[in-house]
Each structure stands twice: as C-alpha cells, then as structure tokens.
Amino acid sequence: MQEEEEERYLQIIKDSNRKLVVLELLSNFFNHKDLVGILVRTKIIHTLFEKNRILDINKLELFHIQFTSSLIDLFQKIKKSKEQQYVLISDEIYINEDILSKLKLEIGESKFAKQMQLHAQNMSRKIEELYQLFVSEKDVFFNWNDIMTFSQSIQAEYYREITIEQYEKLSQLNKSVYENTYARFEKKLLGRLNILNFKIKFSCGLVCNNEIIEVYEFRDSNDKFVFVANEKSFYFLNEEVAKDIDISKNGSAKEEIIRGLKNKNAELKRELSVVKTTLPENVLEVLKEYHEKISSVDFLEELQNVDEQTNILKTMLNININ
C-alpha cells in the first residue's frame, strides 16, 4: 500500500512539473503580469506539496485539475491564434520589404535628376534652333521627336496629374507671340531666352489626360516658363494663375508606393510588438480573478470545496477564441 502511495505521489509531482513547464512557456510567450504571477504562485504550491509529504498529494492534483489545466487549455488556444496572427503580420512585412528593395533598385533620385538635366539641355538646344529659325526665316526642317518621346516615356512615372481646369489655365494664355510651323513663343520670353544664352533648367512636368506641360526656369533667375507640348507653345509662367497648382519638383510614382509601404510596415511592426501581449477583455478579467483567488486565500481550504471553483473553470472553458 505504501509503495502504491509513493508511486502516486511521484506521478502527481511529475505531472505537476510538466504543467509548470507548459505554464512557464506560456508565461514567457505572453509576458503578462497576471500570468507571471500565477506561474509564481503555482510553483509555490507545487513546492509546498513536494517538500511536505504529510500533505495530501491528491489536493495538488485537484488544484491542477480545477485551475492549471483549464488555464493552460485556454492560453494554448490563444497562443495558437496569436501565432497565426504573428506569422501573417510577419509575412506581410517580409513581402513589403521585398517589394521595397525591388522598387529602390528600379528608381533613384539621382538617376531622374540626371535624366531631367539632359532633357533640359536638349530643350535648350531646341529653343536655340527655333530662335535661329525665327530670326533667319529660313525654311529648315525641325524635329520634335526626341523631346516628345522622352516626355511621353516618363510622364506616367514622374509627371504630376493636374485637372482640366488647371491645364487650361496654364495653356490658354493670350500673349503677343512669334509663331511658325514648328512652335509658338511669347515674344518677351524668346527675347529673354536669347539674352540669357538659352540657359535653362527643368522644374517639373505636369500631365492632364496625357497632355503634357513642362515647367522650366532660367539658370540665372527664378523666372519660370511653360512648354505646352501638344501646342508646341512657350509662355512665361503666370504666378497668379499657377498659385493653386503644385509646381514643385517631381517625384517618382514608385516613391509614393515606397513611402506608403514604409508607413505600412511601421504600423505592422508596432502591431507585431504587441500582438502577443494584447489579450481580449474577457480573458483579462478571468486571468485577474484567477490570480487574485490563488494568491489571496489559503488554497488548502479553498480546495476542499470543489463547487466553489466551478464558475472560474466554466468561464475559462467557455471563452471563445477566434
């Protein structure tokens, strides 16, 4: 008989140790103060029975049946759900990072800046050619293809969308102009370009329903002018007309995607940092009640009355974990 009691004692202690290991793993995963407190209290209870053979070992088993097993079942369900959330969030972050790295390889501010510098130099040469045509009135062939091909090739990626109303404000200007087969120039603008040796730089590109307007400025002043591509027209930029139009430097559409993905990943990482520690309100209530119960009363007396514990037990088992 004594041998059977010894075997039962050892088996209950062994099972109790297993539960402590699982409870400690759950406590480490969730890192919640009440769960840590429960772990500590459960270890104290276990040690008390382990070191005091005069106590009824069956009460330790009963304690685990009433409390620990239900708690472990509940938090294992929650852990599984949290791990799925964690994996989903981690996968989304990884996918976003992969897209970000690819987009960064595809674009580069310095690359675009260099392209636009070359584009402005090409436009400068074209304007100088046109000036010579106006001055000489010679019938010489002039070709816009390289200018237009380049502008059309980058408009979707870089040029800023504007409304029809904004487009009309910029393109329909009543000015005294020079005009030939190839282009139309505001007279004052062409004279100014000649004086400044056609030194210009690209400011920004605008597009409305595939119709392009490019904004340029003089290298030696802040004055700007527009090139209305479909009309091959050049005018000084009217600051009053353009006050509600964004004519700041262009950025890549992919850069907007990059910014969006970076912001999204920052949100996901914040979510990831708390996904394991954030618990449903009903779970927090049960956890707090359980912690208070095994911490505030003499559990040996409490274990005598099994019915008194069934409410907590039922609450744990009935919590629905999505």
PARO-968088 format. One record per residue (C-alpha): residue in one letter; x, y, z. Coordinates in nm, 3 decimals, always signed. Each point is the difference from the previous one (the first is absolute). Layout:
REM PARO-968088
{node "a",{X,Y,Z}}
...
END
This chain:
REM PARO-968088
{node "m",{+0.000,+0.000,+0.000}}
{node "q",{+0.281,+0.235,+0.091}}
{node "e",{+0.171,-0.077,-0.330}}
{node "e",{-0.316,+0.090,-0.192}}
{node "e",{-0.025,+0.330,+0.188}}
{node "e",{+0.363,+0.075,-0.082}}
{node "e",{-0.058,-0.072,-0.368}}
{node "r",{-0.308,+0.222,+0.003}}
{node "y",{+0.191,+0.277,+0.172}}
{node "l",{+0.282,-0.017,-0.254}}
{node "q",{-0.244,-0.008,-0.292}}
{node "i",{-0.195,+0.303,+0.124}}
{node "i",{+0.325,+0.195,+0.058}}
{node "k",{+0.118,-0.100,-0.348}}
{node "d",{-0.327,+0.111,-0.159}}
{node "s",{+0.011,+0.320,+0.203}}
{node "n",{+0.352,+0.074,-0.129}}
{node "r",{-0.120,-0.048,-0.356}}
{node "k",{-0.278,+0.251,+0.056}}
{node "l",{+0.249,+0.246,+0.148}}
{node "v",{+0.220,-0.032,-0.310}}
{node "v",{-0.297,+0.068,-0.230}}
{node "l",{-0.120,+0.287,+0.220}}
{node "e",{+0.348,+0.153,-0.004}}
{node "l",{+0.014,-0.021,-0.381}}
{node "l",{-0.337,+0.173,-0.022}}
{node "s",{+0.108,+0.261,+0.253}}
{node "n",{+0.315,+0.074,-0.203}}
{node "f",{-0.202,+0.023,-0.323}}
{node "f",{-0.267,+0.241,+0.130}}
{node "n",{+0.214,+0.184,+0.254}}
{node "h",{-0.307,+0.113,+0.194}}
{node "k",{+0.038,+0.095,+0.367}}
{node "d",{-0.301,-0.200,+0.120}}
{node "l",{+0.113,-0.310,-0.188}}
{node "v",{+0.351,+0.040,+0.144}}
{node "g",{-0.156,+0.040,+0.345}}
{node "i",{-0.205,-0.316,-0.048}}
{node "l",{+0.313,-0.189,-0.105}}
{node "v",{+0.184,+0.114,+0.314}}
{node "r",{-0.295,-0.092,+0.225}}
{node "t",{-0.038,-0.340,-0.171}}
{node "k",{+0.370,-0.073,+0.051}}
{node "i",{-0.037,+0.085,+0.370}}
{node "i",{-0.297,-0.236,+0.030}}
{node "h",{+0.190,-0.275,-0.183}}
{node "t",{+0.309,+0.043,+0.221}}
{node "l",{-0.213,-0.005,+0.314}}
{node "f",{-0.140,-0.340,-0.087}}
{node "e",{+0.332,-0.130,-0.128}}
{node "k",{+0.179,+0.084,+0.327}}
{node "n",{-0.279,-0.086,+0.244}}
{node "r",{-0.086,-0.367,-0.035}}
{node "i",{-0.252,+0.024,+0.282}}
{node "l",{-0.231,+0.202,-0.227}}
{node "d",{-0.256,-0.181,-0.210}}
{node "i",{+0.160,-0.021,-0.345}}
{node "n",{-0.342,-0.051,-0.154}}
{node "k",{-0.078,+0.363,+0.078}}
{node "l",{+0.285,+0.108,-0.229}}
{node "e",{-0.150,-0.209,-0.277}}
{node "l",{-0.341,+0.146,+0.076}}
{node "f",{+0.145,+0.352,-0.011}}
{node "h",{+0.142,-0.059,-0.346}}
{node "i",{-0.324,-0.154,-0.122}}
{node "q",{-0.204,+0.292,+0.131}}
{node "f",{+0.234,+0.278,-0.101}}
{node "t",{+0.321,-0.068,-0.190}}
{node "s",{-0.132,-0.235,-0.269}}
{node "s",{-0.283,+0.233,-0.093}}
{node "l",{+0.234,+0.297,-0.007}}
{node "i",{+0.249,-0.187,-0.218}}
{node "d",{-0.275,-0.110,-0.242}}
{node "l",{-0.126,+0.357,-0.029}}
{node "f",{+0.340,+0.158,-0.061}}
{node "q",{+0.114,-0.270,-0.240}}
{node "k",{-0.303,+0.086,-0.214}}
{node "i",{+0.084,+0.368,+0.025}}
{node "k",{+0.367,-0.070,-0.075}}
{node "k",{-0.092,-0.191,-0.315}}
{node "s",{-0.217,+0.289,-0.116}}
{node "k",{+0.271,+0.254,+0.085}}
{node "e",{+0.266,-0.202,-0.183}}
{node "q",{-0.217,-0.002,-0.312}}
{node "q",{-0.040,+0.378,+0.027}}
{node "y",{+0.373,+0.036,+0.061}}
{node "v",{+0.085,-0.207,-0.308}}
{node "l",{-0.247,+0.190,-0.218}}
{node "i",{+0.136,+0.338,+0.111}}
{node "s",{+0.361,-0.118,-0.033}}
{node "d",{-0.069,-0.132,-0.351}}
{node "e",{-0.159,+0.329,-0.104}}
{node "i",{+0.301,+0.192,+0.133}}
{node "y",{+0.235,-0.234,-0.189}}
{node "i",{-0.196,+0.036,-0.325}}
{node "n",{-0.008,+0.379,+0.036}}
{node "e",{+0.377,+0.008,+0.067}}
{node "d",{+0.059,-0.208,-0.313}}
{node "i",{-0.211,+0.238,-0.211}}
{node "l",{+0.179,+0.298,+0.155}}
{node "s",{+0.344,-0.136,-0.085}}
{node "k",{-0.105,-0.066,-0.361}}
{node "l",{-0.156,+0.345,-0.040}}
{node "k",{+0.311,+0.166,+0.142}}
{node "l",{+0.209,-0.177,-0.263}}
{node "e",{-0.233,+0.118,-0.276}}
{node "i",{+0.008,+0.367,+0.091}}
{node "g",{+0.244,+0.253,+0.133}}
{node "e",{-0.027,+0.373,+0.056}}
{node "s",{+0.345,+0.058,-0.145}}
{node "k",{-0.091,-0.198,-0.312}}
{node "f",{-0.315,+0.207,-0.057}}
{node "a",{+0.184,+0.325,+0.073}}
{node "k",{+0.263,-0.092,-0.260}}
{node "q",{-0.268,-0.086,-0.255}}
{node "m",{-0.173,+0.332,+0.049}}
{node "q",{+0.327,+0.188,-0.021}}
{node "l",{+0.064,-0.157,-0.339}}
{node "h",{-0.360,+0.067,-0.102}}
{node "a",{+0.038,+0.370,+0.087}}
{node "q",{+0.326,+0.019,-0.197}}
{node "n",{-0.175,-0.156,-0.298}}
{node "m",{-0.290,+0.244,+0.031}}
{node "s",{+0.247,+0.289,+0.023}}
{node "r",{+0.153,-0.107,-0.334}}
{node "k",{-0.346,-0.035,-0.156}}
{node "i",{-0.101,+0.349,+0.113}}
{node "e",{+0.322,+0.145,-0.138}}
{node "e",{-0.067,-0.174,-0.334}}
{node "l",{-0.352,+0.144,-0.002}}
{node "y",{+0.135,+0.346,+0.079}}
{node "q",{+0.231,-0.020,-0.299}}
{node "l",{-0.294,-0.106,-0.218}}
{node "f",{-0.202,+0.303,+0.114}}
{node "v",{+0.294,+0.234,-0.058}}
{node "s",{+0.103,-0.136,-0.339}}
{node "e",{-0.350,-0.099,-0.119}}
{node "k",{+0.164,-0.289,-0.184}}
{node "d",{-0.210,-0.299,-0.091}}
{node "v",{+0.204,-0.261,+0.183}}
{node "f",{-0.136,-0.331,+0.128}}
{node "f",{-0.039,-0.014,+0.376}}
{node "n",{-0.068,-0.321,+0.198}}
{node "w",{-0.175,-0.025,+0.340}}
{node "n",{+0.015,-0.381,+0.019}}
{node "d",{+0.279,-0.042,+0.256}}
{node "i",{-0.157,+0.254,+0.236}}
{node "m",{-0.348,-0.148,-0.026}}
{node "t",{+0.113,-0.361,+0.017}}
{node "f",{+0.189,+0.061,+0.321}}
{node "s",{-0.282,+0.198,+0.166}}
{node "q",{-0.257,-0.263,-0.091}}
{node "s",{+0.223,-0.280,+0.126}}
{node "i",{+0.024,+0.139,+0.353}}
{node "q",{-0.333,+0.180,+0.046}}
{node "a",{-0.178,-0.295,+0.165}}
{node "e",{+0.283,-0.055,+0.245}}
{node "y",{+0.098,+0.356,+0.089}}
{node "y",{-0.230,+0.272,-0.129}}
{node "r",{-0.264,+0.137,+0.235}}
{node "e",{-0.368,-0.031,-0.087}}
{node "i",{-0.192,+0.327,-0.026}}
{node "t",{-0.366,+0.074,-0.071}}
{node "i",{-0.142,+0.114,-0.333}}
{node "e",{-0.068,+0.339,+0.154}}
{node "q",{+0.361,+0.033,+0.113}}
{node "y",{+0.124,-0.114,-0.340}}
{node "e",{-0.212,+0.262,-0.174}}
{node "k",{+0.126,+0.272,+0.233}}
{node "l",{+0.359,-0.078,-0.092}}
{node "s",{-0.047,-0.061,-0.373}}
{node "q",{-0.251,+0.265,-0.109}}
{node "l",{+0.192,+0.323,+0.033}}
{node "n",{-0.065,+0.302,-0.221}}
{node "k",{+0.344,+0.138,-0.069}}
{node "s",{+0.179,+0.166,-0.288}}
{node "v",{+0.181,-0.288,-0.164}}
{node "y",{+0.245,-0.104,-0.267}}
{node "e",{-0.137,-0.293,-0.193}}
{node "n",{+0.113,-0.228,-0.281}}
{node "t",{-0.070,-0.352,-0.116}}
{node "y",{+0.185,-0.156,+0.291}}
{node "a",{-0.068,+0.210,+0.309}}
{node "r",{-0.161,+0.300,+0.166}}
{node "f",{+0.194,+0.227,+0.237}}
{node "e",{-0.104,+0.289,+0.219}}
{node "k",{+0.211,+0.281,-0.148}}
{node "k",{+0.140,+0.124,+0.332}}
{node "l",{+0.092,-0.353,+0.097}}
{node "l",{+0.194,-0.072,-0.319}}
{node "g",{+0.189,+0.326,+0.038}}
{node "r",{+0.083,-0.083,+0.362}}
{node "l",{+0.119,-0.349,-0.095}}
{node "n",{+0.233,+0.147,-0.260}}
{node "i",{+0.145,+0.254,+0.243}}
{node "l",{+0.068,-0.274,+0.256}}
{node "n",{+0.158,-0.229,-0.264}}
{node "f",{-0.284,-0.252,+0.026}}
{node "k",{+0.129,-0.122,+0.339}}
{node "i",{-0.294,-0.175,+0.158}}
{node "k",{-0.072,-0.279,+0.243}}
{node "f",{-0.295,-0.235,+0.037}}
{node "s",{-0.238,+0.081,+0.285}}
{node "c",{-0.283,-0.254,-0.027}}
{node "g",{-0.230,-0.189,-0.233}}
{node "l",{-0.382,+0.009,+0.010}}
{node "v",{-0.249,-0.218,-0.183}}
{node "c",{-0.374,+0.010,-0.065}}
{node "n",{-0.161,-0.279,-0.202}}
{node "n",{+0.341,-0.074,-0.157}}
{node "e",{+0.044,+0.364,-0.098}}
{node "i",{+0.336,+0.121,+0.132}}
{node "i",{+0.112,+0.334,+0.138}}
{node "e",{+0.361,+0.044,+0.108}}
{node "v",{+0.116,+0.281,+0.225}}
{node "y",{+0.351,+0.141,-0.042}}
{node "e",{+0.193,+0.276,+0.170}}
{node "f",{+0.298,+0.213,-0.093}}
{node "r",{+0.332,-0.101,+0.149}}
{node "d",{+0.080,+0.359,+0.094}}
{node "s",{-0.341,+0.097,+0.143}}
{node "n",{-0.310,-0.145,+0.161}}
{node "d",{-0.227,+0.089,-0.292}}
{node "k",{-0.184,-0.298,-0.141}}
{node "f",{-0.162,-0.081,-0.331}}
{node "v",{-0.218,-0.282,-0.129}}
{node "f",{+0.022,-0.224,-0.302}}
{node "v",{-0.345,-0.120,-0.113}}
{node "a",{+0.100,-0.315,-0.186}}
{node "n",{-0.302,-0.064,-0.224}}
{node "e",{+0.004,+0.364,-0.121}}
{node "k",{+0.381,+0.033,-0.001}}
{node "s",{-0.057,+0.330,+0.180}}
{node "f",{+0.224,+0.188,+0.244}}
{node "y",{-0.125,+0.265,+0.246}}
{node "f",{+0.121,+0.169,+0.316}}
{node "l",{-0.161,-0.169,+0.299}}
{node "n",{-0.262,+0.226,+0.154}}
{node "e",{+0.056,-0.034,+0.376}}
{node "e",{-0.357,+0.109,+0.076}}
{node "v",{-0.144,-0.260,-0.237}}
{node "a",{+0.227,-0.270,+0.143}}
{node "k",{-0.054,+0.077,+0.371}}
{node "d",{-0.232,-0.300,+0.051}}
{node "i",{+0.214,-0.238,-0.207}}
{node "d",{+0.280,-0.205,+0.149}}
{node "i",{+0.307,+0.076,-0.209}}
{node "s",{+0.254,-0.141,+0.242}}
{node "k",{+0.254,-0.255,-0.116}}
{node "n",{-0.141,-0.327,-0.123}}
{node "g",{+0.035,-0.323,+0.190}}
{node "s",{-0.037,-0.352,-0.127}}
{node "a",{-0.340,-0.168,+0.031}}
{node "k",{+0.200,-0.295,+0.130}}
{node "e",{+0.138,+0.225,+0.273}}
{node "e",{-0.357,+0.057,+0.115}}
{node "i",{-0.046,-0.377,+0.013}}
{node "i",{+0.325,-0.030,+0.196}}
{node "r",{-0.115,+0.261,+0.253}}
{node "g",{-0.333,-0.178,+0.035}}
{node "l",{+0.165,-0.337,+0.052}}
{node "k",{+0.244,+0.142,+0.255}}
{node "n",{-0.287,+0.153,+0.198}}
{node "k",{-0.194,-0.326,-0.024}}
{node "n",{+0.297,-0.201,+0.124}}
{node "a",{+0.050,+0.240,+0.290}}
{node "e",{-0.363,-0.058,+0.101}}
{node "l",{+0.037,-0.377,-0.042}}
{node "k",{+0.314,-0.006,+0.213}}
{node "r",{-0.178,+0.192,+0.275}}
{node "e",{-0.285,-0.251,-0.024}}
{node "l",{+0.247,-0.288,+0.005}}
{node "s",{+0.163,+0.133,+0.316}}
{node "v",{-0.328,-0.023,+0.194}}
{node "v",{-0.182,-0.285,-0.172}}
{node "k",{+0.115,-0.254,+0.260}}
{node "t",{-0.071,+0.216,+0.303}}
{node "t",{-0.339,+0.137,-0.106}}
{node "l",{-0.277,-0.217,+0.143}}
{node "p",{-0.381,+0.017,-0.030}}
{node "e",{-0.176,+0.178,+0.284}}
{node "n",{-0.186,-0.311,+0.116}}
{node "v",{+0.328,-0.192,+0.018}}
{node "l",{+0.161,+0.278,+0.204}}
{node "e",{-0.291,-0.009,+0.245}}
{node "v",{+0.029,-0.377,+0.046}}
{node "l",{+0.377,+0.023,+0.036}}
{node "k",{-0.026,+0.270,+0.265}}
{node "e",{-0.269,-0.188,+0.192}}
{node "y",{+0.201,-0.321,-0.010}}
{node "h",{+0.318,+0.173,+0.115}}
{node "e",{-0.179,+0.169,+0.287}}
{node "k",{-0.167,-0.324,+0.110}}
{node "i",{+0.314,-0.214,+0.025}}
{node "s",{+0.199,+0.288,+0.150}}
{node "s",{-0.240,+0.139,+0.258}}
{node "v",{-0.135,-0.308,+0.179}}
{node "d",{+0.135,-0.313,+0.158}}
{node "f",{-0.027,-0.233,-0.296}}
{node "l",{-0.008,-0.311,+0.224}}
{node "e",{-0.330,+0.115,+0.145}}
{node "e",{-0.124,+0.117,-0.338}}
{node "l",{+0.067,-0.340,-0.156}}
{node "q",{-0.236,-0.167,+0.244}}
{node "n",{-0.295,+0.150,-0.178}}
{node "v",{+0.007,-0.103,-0.364}}
{node "d",{-0.335,+0.158,-0.087}}
{node "e",{+0.128,+0.344,+0.094}}
{node "q",{+0.258,-0.022,-0.275}}
{node "t",{-0.225,-0.112,-0.283}}
{node "n",{-0.096,+0.354,-0.107}}
{node "i",{+0.360,+0.091,-0.084}}
{node "l",{+0.051,-0.337,-0.166}}
{node "k",{-0.311,+0.040,-0.216}}
{node "t",{+0.092,+0.355,-0.090}}
{node "m",{+0.340,-0.113,-0.123}}
{node "l",{-0.140,-0.286,-0.203}}
{node "n",{-0.277,+0.209,-0.155}}
{node "i",{+0.214,+0.290,-0.123}}
{node "n",{-0.019,+0.006,-0.378}}
{node "i",{+0.338,+0.060,-0.163}}
{node "n",{-0.026,+0.107,-0.365}}
END
